[in-house]
Amino acid sequence: MRKNRFRGARAALAAACLALCASAPARADWHKIQQSGSLKVAVYNEFAPFSDHGAGIDVDLAQALANKLGLKLSLLPFPAGESLGDDLRNMVWKGHYLGYGPADVMLHVPVDKQLLAENDKVQIFAPYYVETVRLVRSARTIPVFDGLAALEGKQIGAEKVSISAMLMLGEENGKFRDHVRIYPTALEALEQLKAGALDAVLATRSEIESVLKGDPAFPVEEVAFQRLPRAGWAVGMAVRKDELEVARLLQAAMNELSASGELKAIFAKYGVRVAQP
């Protein structure tokens, strides 16, 4: 559920971080990274299309950032913890008690003021994607969609322990609960939609696009839920609070990737349209 949680985009937060980086002196830790020859990048496990079994958008982005900094990539995939605070502690500023981490930078961190306030040992910056939750339907079994009423009596798929599942199970006091089918991953639910076993799936836009790739047989709809921001939430990266030079260099690298079109190409490789704040 945590990976799909509501997190609002906060461009002002990113700007504030950049201003801080520009005014502060470089730290010796950047020199340690240079001497090591590798950039250690933390990415989530089992998080397709962003990172799964060593492949995905965030994996390619990590490689591109390392290239921009003239370093080799050292990838640190990790399982999501109970909270984002756990992940930031384990992968950014302290390290896990089992001995892995921290990394030099962690990807796919919500750019959110509240999250930053709750985790004062990190800085979160460089938003590179805005995620949203969408409904995708079978045009054959739901030819017309005019709101949630069109889903009555239909089989709806969602990923277990996700915001999508919570929304569908709880909407209108559980009105759709008996027709919600839970799958281990959203990708599995989407494959079942393609196979005709489901009428609709609620998932993130990136998950939908990576599987269905714009197939007109499966229209994508924007559905308004009271507990979900229609504009979505931005994700960026995080480093330790005092790693000002590292943040400055990573922000510059991200700017170059965006300006050159390389960031867009990375997303397109996985069938996902890049959506930046």
Phi, psi and chi 1 to 4 in degrees:
 res  aa     phi    psi   chi1   chi2   chi3   chi4
   1 MET       -  -34.2  177.9  178.4   68.5      -
   2 ARG   -63.9  -34.8 -153.3  178.6   32.5   67.6
   3 LYS   -68.6  -19.5   70.2 -179.6 -178.4 -176.4
   4 ASN  -107.8   11.3  -70.0  -20.0      -      -
   5 ARG   -62.5  153.4  -75.4 -178.9   61.2 -173.1
   6 PHE   -67.0  119.3  156.4   44.0      -      -
   7 ARG  -138.5  120.0  -63.1  -70.5 -179.0 -174.4
   8 GLY   -76.2  147.2      -      -      -      -
   9 ALA   -73.1  137.0      -      -      -      -
  10 ARG  -135.2   87.5  -67.2  -68.4 -174.3  -92.5
  11 ALA   -64.5  -32.7      -      -      -      -
  12 ALA   -63.3  -33.7      -      -      -      -
  13 LEU   -64.1  -44.6  174.1   61.2      -      -
  14 ALA   -61.6  -42.0      -      -      -      -
  15 ALA   -63.0  -39.3      -      -      -      -
  16 ALA   -64.1  -40.5      -      -      -      -
  17 CYS   -62.6  -41.4  -71.7      -      -      -
  18 LEU   -65.7  -40.2  -68.6 -179.0      -      -
  19 ALA   -61.7  -40.2      -      -      -      -
  20 LEU   -63.9  -43.1  178.5   61.2      -      -
  21 CYS   -62.3  -40.4  -67.6      -      -      -
  22 ALA   -68.1  -28.3      -      -      -      -
  23 SER   -93.9   -7.8   63.3      -      -      -
  24 ALA  -101.8  151.2      -      -      -      -
  25 PRO   -72.0  155.0   26.9  -34.9      -      -
  26 ALA   -69.0  147.9      -      -      -      -
  27 ARG  -102.1  159.0  -80.2 -178.4   48.7   84.4
  28 ALA   -67.5  -20.1      -      -      -      -
  29 ASP   -63.8  -31.1  -70.9  -52.8      -      -
  30 TRP   -62.6  -37.0  164.6 -121.3      -      -
  31 HIS   -67.2  -34.2  -62.4  -64.3      -      -
  32 LYS   -64.5  -40.2  -67.5  179.2 -178.5  177.7
  33 ILE   -63.8  -44.1  -66.1  172.5      -      -
  34 GLN   -59.4  -44.0  -75.8 -176.9  -56.9      -
  35 GLN   -65.5  -32.7  -69.6  170.6    0.5      -
  36 SER   -71.3  -27.8   75.0      -      -      -
  37 GLY    82.1    1.2      -      -      -      -
  38 SER  -135.1  146.8  -62.6      -      -      -
  39 LEU  -104.8  117.6 -178.4   69.9      -      -
  40 LYS   -87.2  117.5  -66.6 -176.8  -70.7 -174.8
  41 VAL  -120.2  124.3 -177.4      -      -      -
  42 ALA   -89.8  130.3      -      -      -      -
  43 VAL  -134.4  152.7  -63.3      -      -      -
  44 TYR   -71.7  144.4  -75.8  105.2      -      -
  45 ASN   -78.9  156.0  -91.7  -27.1      -      -
  46 GLU    48.5   53.5  -60.3  178.5  -11.2      -
  47 PHE  -136.7   47.8 -169.2   31.6      -      -
  48 ALA   -64.6  145.4      -      -      -      -
  49 PRO   -90.0   13.1   34.8  -37.6      -      -
  50 PHE   -86.4  -41.0  -72.3   93.9      -      -
  51 SER  -162.6  117.2   47.6      -      -      -
  52 ASP  -158.5  120.2 -172.5   33.0      -      -
  53 HIS    54.6   42.3  -65.4   92.1      -      -
  54 GLY    77.6   13.6      -      -      -      -
  55 ALA  -138.9  156.8      -      -      -      -
  56 GLY   137.1  177.4      -      -      -      -
  57 ILE   -58.7  -49.7  -66.0  167.3      -      -
  58 ASP   -67.0  -31.1  -79.1  -12.3      -      -
  59 VAL   -67.3  -45.2  175.1      -      -      -
  60 ASP   -65.9  -37.2  -72.1    5.1      -      -
  61 LEU   -65.1  -41.1  176.6   56.5      -      -
  62 ALA   -59.0  -42.4      -      -      -      -
  63 GLN   -64.9  -41.0 -177.3   64.1   68.1      -
  64 ALA   -65.4  -39.5      -      -      -      -
  65 LEU   -64.8  -43.4  -69.7  169.4      -      -
  66 ALA   -60.9  -42.1      -      -      -      -
  67 ASN   -60.5  -43.6  -69.3  -15.2      -      -
  68 LYS   -61.7  -31.3  -73.8  -68.5 -177.0 -177.3
  69 LEU   -90.6    1.3  -62.5 -178.0      -      -
  70 GLY    71.9   32.2      -      -      -      -
  71 LEU  -125.0  161.6  -59.6  167.0      -      -
  72 LYS   -81.1  158.0  -65.6  179.7 -179.1  179.1
  73 LEU   -94.6  131.0  172.2   63.1      -      -
  74 SER  -117.5  103.4  176.4      -      -      -
  75 LEU   -85.6  133.5 -160.8   66.0      -      -
  76 LEU  -119.7   82.6  -87.1   68.2      -      -
  77 PRO   -70.0  143.0  -13.2   29.1      -      -
  78 PHE  -147.3  152.9   70.9   98.5      -      -
  79 PRO   -80.5  142.7   28.8  -34.0      -      -
  80 ALA   -62.5  138.6      -      -      -      -
  81 GLY   -87.2 -165.8      -      -      -      -
  82 GLU   -72.4  -23.6  -69.1  -63.2  -41.3      -
  83 SER  -150.5  164.9   70.1      -      -      -
  84 LEU   -64.6  -32.7  -81.0  163.2      -      -
  85 GLY   -60.6  -39.9      -      -      -      -
  86 ASP   -61.1  -44.6  -70.1  -16.4      -      -
  87 ASP   -64.5  -41.7  -62.9  -20.2      -      -
  88 LEU   -66.5  -38.4  -68.7  169.3      -      -
  89 ARG   -65.5  -46.9 -179.8 -172.8   66.4 -112.9
  90 ASN   -71.5  -34.9  -66.0  -24.0      -      -
  91 MET  -110.6   -9.1  -56.8  -48.2  -61.0      -
  92 VAL  -117.6  -53.7  177.8      -      -      -
  93 TRP  -115.4  -12.4   62.3  -91.6      -      -
  94 LYS  -129.6  -51.9 -175.5  176.5 -178.3 -179.8
  95 GLY   109.2  154.0      -      -      -      -
  96 HIS   -81.1  148.7 -162.3  -81.9      -      -
  97 TYR   -66.6  -17.2   68.2   87.3      -      -
  98 LEU   -81.6   -6.2  -68.3  178.1      -      -
  99 GLY   110.1   -2.3      -      -      -      -
 100 TYR  -102.9  152.4   61.7   86.7      -      -
 101 GLY    80.7  173.3      -      -      -      -
 102 PRO   -80.1  165.6   31.4  -35.6      -      -
 103 ALA   -93.9  174.4      -      -      -      -
 104 ASP   -76.6  -30.6  -60.8  -43.4      -      -
 105 VAL  -154.6  146.8   59.4      -      -      -
 106 MET  -116.1  135.6  174.3  179.6  160.6      -
 107 LEU   -98.8  164.7  -64.0 -174.8      -      -
 108 HIS    62.4   48.6 -136.8   93.9      -      -
 109 VAL  -104.2  127.0 -179.7      -      -      -
 110 PRO   -56.7  131.3  -26.5   36.4      -      -
 111 VAL   -88.9   93.1 -177.9      -      -      -
 112 ASP  -143.3  131.9  178.7   69.2      -      -
 113 LYS   -62.5  -40.9  -76.7 -175.7  177.3  179.3
 114 GLN   -64.7  -42.8 -177.9  177.5  -14.2      -
 115 LEU   -61.2  -41.6  179.9   64.5      -      -
 116 LEU   -64.8  -41.3 -172.4   60.6      -      -
 117 ALA   -64.2  -33.4      -      -      -      -
 118 GLU   -81.1  -11.0  -67.0  170.0   -7.0      -
 119 ASN  -134.0   77.3  -64.2  -88.5      -      -
 120 ASP   -78.9    3.5   59.6    0.7      -      -
 121 LYS   -96.6    4.9  -69.2 -177.4  171.8   61.2
 122 VAL  -130.1  161.9  -54.9      -      -      -
 123 GLN  -121.0  137.5   55.4  175.9  -51.4      -
 124 ILE  -115.6  130.4  -55.7  169.6      -      -
 125 PHE  -158.5 -178.6   62.0  102.9      -      -
 126 ALA    54.1   58.3      -      -      -      -
 127 PRO   -59.8  130.9   21.5  -32.1      -      -
 128 TYR  -125.1   -1.8   59.3   88.9      -      -
 129 TYR  -160.0  145.7 -178.4   65.8      -      -
 130 VAL  -114.0  119.4  174.7      -      -      -
 131 GLU   -95.5  147.4 -172.0   63.1  -82.7      -
 132 THR  -139.8  158.4   51.0      -      -      -
 133 VAL   -99.0  133.4  170.1      -      -      -
 134 ARG  -134.7  159.2  -67.4  -70.6 -176.7  -98.5
 135 LEU  -104.9  129.6 -179.9   88.2      -      -
 136 VAL  -114.9  135.9   58.6      -      -      -
 137 ARG  -126.5  162.4   61.0 -176.1  169.3   90.0
 138 SER   -84.0  121.3  165.8      -      -      -
 139 ALA   -66.5  -20.5      -      -      -      -
 140 ARG   -75.3  -46.4  179.4 -180.0   59.3   84.1
 141 THR   -92.6  -21.2   61.1      -      -      -
 142 ILE  -128.7   77.5  -51.8  177.6      -      -
 143 PRO   -66.5  -28.3   22.2  -32.4      -      -
 144 VAL  -128.6  132.2  176.9      -      -      -
 145 PHE  -121.1  115.2 -177.4   82.2      -      -
 146 ASP  -125.3   28.2   53.3    4.2      -      -
 147 GLY   127.7  179.1      -      -      -      -
 148 LEU   -60.8  -23.2  -70.5  175.3      -      -
 149 ALA   -59.1  -26.3      -      -      -      -
 150 ALA   -68.8  -12.2      -      -      -      -
 151 LEU   -93.5   -3.2  -59.9  178.8      -      -
 152 GLU   -60.6  127.2  -70.3 -174.0   34.1      -
 153 GLY    78.8    0.7      -      -      -      -
 154 LYS   -95.6  156.1  -57.7  -62.2 -177.0  179.6
 155 GLN   -88.9  119.2  -58.3  -61.6  -53.9      -
 156 ILE  -117.4  128.3  -50.2  160.0      -      -
 157 GLY   -99.2  149.4      -      -      -      -
 158 ALA  -156.0  157.9      -      -      -      -
 159 GLU   -79.9  142.8  178.8 -177.5    2.4      -
 160 LYS   -62.8  148.5   66.9  177.7 -178.3  179.5
 161 VAL    47.5   50.2 -162.1      -      -      -
 162 SER  -129.8  162.7   70.3      -      -      -
 163 ILE   -62.9  -33.1 -172.7   62.4      -      -
 164 SER   -62.3  -45.6  -61.6      -      -      -
 165 ALA   -63.8  -43.6      -      -      -      -
 166 MET   -59.1  -44.0  -76.6 -177.4   56.2      -
 167 LEU   -63.8  -48.1  -69.6  168.8      -      -
 168 MET   -69.4  -37.7  -73.1  -49.7  -49.5      -
 169 LEU   -70.7  -31.0  -69.7  169.5      -      -
 170 GLY   -98.8  -12.3      -      -      -      -
 171 GLU   -62.2  135.8 -172.8   65.6   16.1      -
 172 GLU    50.8   48.8  -63.6 -174.0   29.6      -
 173 ASN    57.3   39.3  -63.4  -43.6      -      -
 174 GLY    81.5   21.7      -      -      -      -
 175 LYS   -57.7  -34.6  179.3  178.2 -178.9  178.2
 176 PHE  -101.0    1.7  -55.2  100.0      -      -
 177 ARG   -54.7  -43.0 -177.2  172.0  -60.3  161.5
 178 ASP   -69.1  -12.4  -68.1  -18.9      -      -
 179 HIS  -114.2    9.1  -62.4  -79.1      -      -
 180 VAL   -90.7  127.1  175.3      -      -      -
 181 ARG  -109.3  124.7  -58.0  -67.3  175.6 -102.7
 182 ILE   -98.7  133.9  -58.0  -60.1      -      -
 183 TYR  -123.3  156.5  -67.1   84.8      -      -
 184 PRO   -56.9  -36.2  -26.1   35.3      -      -
 185 THR  -138.6  158.6   68.3      -      -      -
 186 ALA   -64.6  -33.3      -      -      -      -
 187 LEU   -63.1  -37.3  -86.3   59.1      -      -
 188 GLU   -66.8  -39.6  -68.1  178.1   58.7      -
 189 ALA   -62.6  -41.2      -      -      -      -
 190 LEU   -67.0  -35.7  -69.8  162.5      -      -
 191 GLU   -66.0  -35.8  -69.3  -65.6  -15.0      -
 192 GLN   -68.5  -33.6  -70.7  -59.8  -56.5      -
 193 LEU   -62.6  -46.3  175.7   67.1      -      -
 194 LYS   -60.3  -35.3  -71.6  173.3   62.4  177.4
 195 ALA   -79.4   -8.3      -      -      -      -
 196 GLY    92.4    5.1      -      -      -      -
 197 ALA   -83.0  -14.4      -      -      -      -
 198 LEU  -128.9  158.5  -66.4  173.0      -      -
 199 ASP   -98.6  -25.1  -59.6  -56.6      -      -
 200 ALA  -160.2  160.2      -      -      -      -
 201 VAL  -139.2  136.7  170.5      -      -      -
 202 LEU  -102.8  123.0 -166.9   67.6      -      -
 203 ALA  -158.9  178.8      -      -      -      -
 204 THR   -75.4  155.3   63.3      -      -      -
 205 ARG   -59.6  -39.3 -178.4  173.6   67.5   80.6
 206 SER   -64.0  -39.7   59.6      -      -      -
 207 GLU   -65.3  -44.4  -69.4  166.5  -28.1      -
 208 ILE   -62.1  -49.4  -67.2  169.1      -      -
 209 GLU   -65.4  -36.2  -69.6 -179.5   -9.4      -
 210 SER   -67.9  -27.4   67.9      -      -      -
 211 VAL   -94.0  -46.1  173.6      -      -      -
 212 LEU   -93.9  -21.3  -61.3  175.1      -      -
 213 LYS    49.1   45.7  -56.2 -169.3 -173.3  -53.5
 214 GLY    74.6   16.0      -      -      -      -
 215 ASP   -57.8  119.9 -172.3  -22.8      -      -
 216 PRO   -64.6  -14.3   22.8  -33.7      -      -
 217 ALA   -71.6  -10.6      -      -      -      -
 218 PHE  -132.6   81.3  -57.9  100.3      -      -
 219 PRO   -64.8  145.6  -17.3   30.0      -      -
 220 VAL  -104.7  132.1  178.8      -      -      -
 221 GLU  -120.6  145.0  -51.6  -72.0   -9.1      -
 222 GLU   -90.1  123.4 -179.4  178.0  -20.6      -
 223 VAL  -119.3  132.1 -176.9      -      -      -
 224 ALA   -88.9  124.3      -      -      -      -
 225 PHE  -120.1  139.5  -66.9   95.0      -      -
 226 GLN   -60.6  -32.6  -71.1 -173.8  -10.8      -
 227 ARG   -90.9    8.9  -67.6  173.6  -70.0  172.9
 228 LEU  -131.8  132.3 -163.7   68.3      -      -
 229 PRO   -73.3  129.2   29.2  -34.5      -      -
 230 ARG   -66.1  -28.7  -62.0 -174.9   71.1  169.7
 231 ALA   -79.9   -9.6      -      -      -      -
 232 GLY    84.0 -164.1      -      -      -      -
 233 TRP  -140.3  143.4   60.1   96.8      -      -
 234 ALA   -88.7  146.7      -      -      -      -
 235 VAL  -124.3  144.2  -66.1      -      -      -
 236 GLY  -139.9 -138.5      -      -      -      -
 237 MET  -134.4  166.7   51.0 -178.3  136.7      -
 238 ALA  -137.1  142.6      -      -      -      -
 239 VAL  -133.0  172.2  -61.3      -      -      -
 240 ARG   -61.1  151.2  -75.1 -171.7  -63.7  -85.9
 241 LYS   -54.9  -38.8 -176.9   78.0  170.5 -177.6
 242 ASP   -91.2    3.7   54.3    0.5      -      -
 243 GLU   -86.5   63.3  -68.0  -73.0    3.6      -
 244 LEU   -69.2  -40.6  -55.9  177.8      -      -
 245 GLU   -69.6  -39.0  179.8   69.3   -3.9      -
 246 VAL   -61.1  -44.7  175.7      -      -      -
 247 ALA   -62.3  -42.5      -      -      -      -
 248 ARG   -61.6  -44.5 -176.0 -174.0   68.6   79.2
 249 LEU   -68.7  -38.6  -67.8  167.9      -      -
 250 LEU   -68.1  -39.1  -75.4  168.1      -      -
 251 GLN   -62.5  -43.3  177.9   69.1   67.7      -
 252 ALA   -62.3  -41.1      -      -      -      -
 253 ALA   -63.6  -42.2      -      -      -      -
 254 MET   -64.1  -40.6 -176.0   67.6   78.2      -
 255 ASN   -58.8  -42.0  -68.8  -13.4      -      -
 256 GLU   -67.0  -40.3  -69.1  177.9   15.2      -
 257 LEU   -63.6  -38.5  -67.6  172.2      -      -
 258 SER   -70.0  -46.2  179.9      -      -      -
 259 ALA   -65.4  -34.3      -      -      -      -
 260 SER   -81.8  -12.2   68.7      -      -      -
 261 GLY    89.9   -2.8      -      -      -      -
 262 GLU   -66.9  -36.2 -170.5  172.4  -11.7      -
 263 LEU   -63.2  -44.7 -178.2   65.2      -      -
 264 LYS   -60.5  -40.2 -178.8  178.9  179.1  179.6
 265 ALA   -66.7  -35.7      -      -      -      -
 266 ILE   -62.7  -46.3  -71.4  172.3      -      -
 267 PHE   -63.9  -43.2  -83.3   82.2      -      -
 268 ALA   -61.9  -31.9      -      -      -      -
 269 LYS   -55.9  -30.0  176.2 -178.7  173.4 -179.0
 270 TYR  -106.0   13.7  -63.0   91.6      -      -
 271 GLY    78.8   14.3      -      -      -      -
 272 VAL  -109.4  134.2 -179.6      -      -      -
 273 ARG   -79.7  127.1  -67.4  176.8  -65.1  111.3
 274 VAL   -70.8  136.2   65.8      -      -      -
 275 ALA  -131.0  106.7      -      -      -      -
 276 GLN  -100.9  153.2  -67.3  177.8  -92.0      -
 277 PRO   -61.1      -  -22.8   33.9      -      -
